[in-house]
Amino acid sequence: MIVLTDFQQDVISELFNIGMGSAAASLSQMVGETVTLSVPSVEYIAQEKAVERIQNIVGSQHVTGVKESFKGSFWGDALLIFPESRSRELVRALLKDEELPLETITEMEQEALTEVGNIILNACLGSLANILKQNLIYGLPEYTQGDCSELLGSKNTEQQENDGLLLLHMDFILQQTNLNGYLTLLMNVDSVNALSEQIDLYLEEIV
């Protein structure tokens, strides 16, 4: 299994962080309050370890998320994950209705979180692609819900041992709601190798 160097992980974190400024501004406008997104921490780890880590941090196996495929010089699936209970608080902030019962917003939750996921995923992937001077093709964002291991699991059992996750953790901080979000890139070894090569080329250009 490939392991990105600490320096490469730092570079990826910084490249993604550049795109978060526009994402935070868009989210702030949507919820009508200041939104602060922390600098993401990045590491590449095996799927089963990522599942265990996210479950321990979230405190629950059940999560909601938005998934979006991407392909180009590197490829995979981007997945934005929220703890289910906290994501519904974000929905109430988006809908600007503090009295709205949590149990009645399932359909609106899907639409709202899909929009949030679309903003954040496109901002992060777009920033990475633009800085590395690469073109990525994006699929449509899809709302997903269920067990964390199912959301992060590989659909191709033949390649499962080569699968890994580029795990990014960042905090979504609203004035009235603290929300942890987890952005993961599901990429196999070949894709991460391709991303690593693009990062090295980028570093050669700026040195």
N, C-alpha and C positions, 0 to 999 in steps of 0.2 A: 504493500500500500504506500502510495506517495505521501510525503510529508512536506508541506510548504515550509520554507525557512521563516524564522521569526521576522526577518526584515521584509520578506514578501508579504507576510500577513499584515504587517504594519502599513505597507504601501496600499494593500487592498482596503484596509480600514480607512485610510485617509481618502482614497479615491471615492469610496462610498459616502464618506462624510461630506464631501463637496456637494453631492447631489441632495443631501438632506436639508440644506438651507431652503431650497425652493419647495420641498415637500412640507416642511414645517410652516412656511408662509401660507401655503394652500390650505393646510389643515386648520390653521388659526382662523382663516377667513370662514371656513366651513362651520366651525364650532363657536365662533364669536368670542374667543378668548385666546390668550397667549399659549402657544404650544412650543415646548422645548424638547428637542430630541438629543439625547446624549451621543457622544462619539461611540460608534459601534466597536465592540471587541470582536476579533476574528480568530477562528481556528478551524483547521480541517481535521475532522475526526470520523471514525467509523460510525455507521448508521446506528448500531445498537447503543453505542456510548452517547450519541447525540440524543436519542430517545430518552435514555435514563437521565441525562443531565437536564433536559427540558422539563421532564416530569417532576424532578426533584425541585427545580426552581419554581415552577408553576404551582406545585403542590396538588396537582390533579392530572389524571391521565386523559381527561376529556378536554379538548380544545376546539377552537374555531379558527379558521384561517382562509386565506385567499391564495390561490395557486395560479401561476402563469408560466407557460413554457417559453423558452427562448432558444434560438439557434443562430449560429454564425461561426466565427473562428473558434469559439468555445460555446458550449451548449449545456442545456439541462432544464431543470424546473426551479423557479423561484417560489418560495412559499413564505407568506407572512402569517405568523401564528400568534394568537391571543388566548389567554386563559378565558374560558367561556363566560364566567360570571363577570369578569372585568370588561370584556368586550361589550356586554350589554349596557354597561354604564357609559361607555363611549358612545353607543348608539343614542342614548338619552341626551347626551351632550350635543350630538349632531342634529338630533330632531328638536333640540331646544325645548324639551318637555320633561321637566323633573318629576311630574306627577304620573307620567306614563308607566303603568305596571310593567315590570320586566317580563312577566310571562305572556304579555300580549304583543310583543314586538318581534316575534320570530321572523316574519316575512320582511319587515322593515330592516331588521338587523342584517339580513343577507344583502339587501341592496346597499345599505350604508357601509357595511364593512367591505363589500366588493369595491365600492368607490374609493374608500380609504386605501385598501390594498393596491388598487390600480395606481393611485397617486404615488405611493411610497415605492412600490416595485419599479415603476417606470422611471422615477427619479433616480433610484439607485443604479439600475441597470443602464439607463441612459447616460448617466454621468460616467460610469465605468467604460462604456463603449465609446463615448465621445473623446475622453482623455486618451484612451488606447488607440483611437482612430480606427475603430472597427464598426461594422454594421451588424446589428442584431435584429432578427425578425421575432416579433412577440406574438404569442397566442392571446386569445381572449382570457381575461381574468375569470376564475371560477371560484365561487364560494364553496368551502368544504368544512365539514364538521365531523368529529368522531374521536376515536382513540388516537393518541399521539403516535403510537407505533404504526398505525394504519396510514396516517397522513404522511409519515416520513418513510414508509416502507417502499421497497423496490417492487415494481410490477414484473420485472424480468428476473426470475429466480436464477437463470443461468449466469447473470452478471452480478448477482447480489454480493458476492465476496469482493468484487471490485468497486462496489458502491461506497460513496462517502458523502459527507455533508460539509459544505463550507458554512459554518455556523457563525452568525452574527447576532450579538445580543445588544439591544439598545433600549433605553427607557423613554417612554412617551409621557411627558409630564405636562398636564393641563393645570390650570389654576385650581380647579376643584377635584380633579381626578388624576391619580397617579396610575399609569397603565404600563405594564411591561409588555414589550413586543419582541418577537424573535423572528428575524429574517434569515432564512436558510436557503442555500443554493444546493440542490440535489445534483451533483455532478460526479460522473465516474472518473476513473483514473486518467483516461485519455483526455477528457475535457479539462481536467485540472492541469494536466501537463501542458495543454495548449494555452490555458490562461497564464500559467507560469512563464511560458516563452514570451507571451505578449507583454507581460510585466517587465521582463528582462530587457526587451527591445525598447520599451518606454524609458526605462532607467538609463539605457545607453544614450538615448537621444538628449536627455536633460542634463547629463553629466558633462 
